[in-house]
Amino acid sequence: MGRLACGDRVHFLPWMPAAHIFPLVAACDAGLIAHEASPFWELAQPNKLFEYIALRVPVITARCAAIRESFDESCLMFFEPGSMEELADGIRRLYAEPSLRTMLAENAYRRYESMRWERARQGYLAVVRETLCAPIRRRPAWTDPFPEGEGA
């Protein structure tokens, strides 16, 4: 940290139970989700995203399809994966604009509320119920394409 001259702003903490971590995360000015572009990340919505949002911490995240499917620029600050310039610009902008931090955190939380298990479970359980209770469709009997003595 000394080489980067940021020891007064960056602190590494020892392991601690989750109950001790959440208050620390909630006190942060922003949460960061940085990752390289990859096929995996195009499909992933990391748990950390929802932890930040549930704690009303504004999020700076690498742009990927899975996250963009649920949240837009009114909820999160996006940067192009691998672009340190865009990431730095986003950090500077959130630092300079406390009202933007508040707006992003509140918009993301409102969107998250509709996705929480308490609300989403009814739709999920309806799909499961429909699948389990659907009548069994009998497939036509299989017929051998090569009756005895014919073909291979």
TAMOVEN-V441806 format. One record per residue. N is the residue number from 1. OMEGA is omega in whole degrees, 0 to 359 (none if undefined). Layout:
[[N	OMEGA] [N	OMEGA]]
//
This chain:
[[1	181] [2	181] [3	181] [4	179] [5	178] [6	181] [7	178] [8	183] [9	182] [10	183] [11	175] [12	182] [13	176] [14	176] [15	176] [16	179] [17	182] [18	181] [19	179] [20	184] [21	186] [22	177] [23	178] [24	179] [25	181] [26	181] [27	182] [28	176] [29	179] [30	175] [31	184] [32	172] [33	183] [34	178] [35	176] [36	174] [37	177] [38	177] [39	178] [40	184] [41	176] [42	183] [43	190] [44	168] [45	187] [46	177] [47	182] [48	178] [49	183] [50	175] [51	177] [52	184] [53	180] [54	179] [55	180] [56	175] [57	179] [58	188] [59	168] [60	184] [61	173] [62	182] [63	174] [64	187] [65	185] [66	180] [67	180] [68	178] [69	183] [70	185] [71	177] [72	183] [73	177] [74	182] [75	186] [76	172] [77	182] [78	170] [79	180] [80	179] [81	179] [82	181] [83	179] [84	179] [85	179] [86	178] [87	180] [88	178] [89	179] [90	178] [91	180] [92	182] [93	179] [94	178] [95	184] [96	186] [97	179] [98	180] [99	176] [100	177] [101	180] [102	182] [103	180] [104	182] [105	181] [106	178] [107	179] [108	180] [109	178] [110	179] [111	179] [112	180] [113	181] [114	182] [115	184] [116	183] [117	182] [118	179] [119	185] [120	186] [121	181] [122	178] [123	180] [124	181] [125	177] [126	178] [127	179] [128	180] [129	180] [130	180] [131	182] [132	184] [133	180] [134	178] [135	179] [136	178] [137	179] [138	176] [139	177] [140	180] [141	180] [142	176] [143	181] [144	180] [145	180] [146	177] [147	184] [148	178] [149	180] [150	173] [151	186] [152	none]]
//
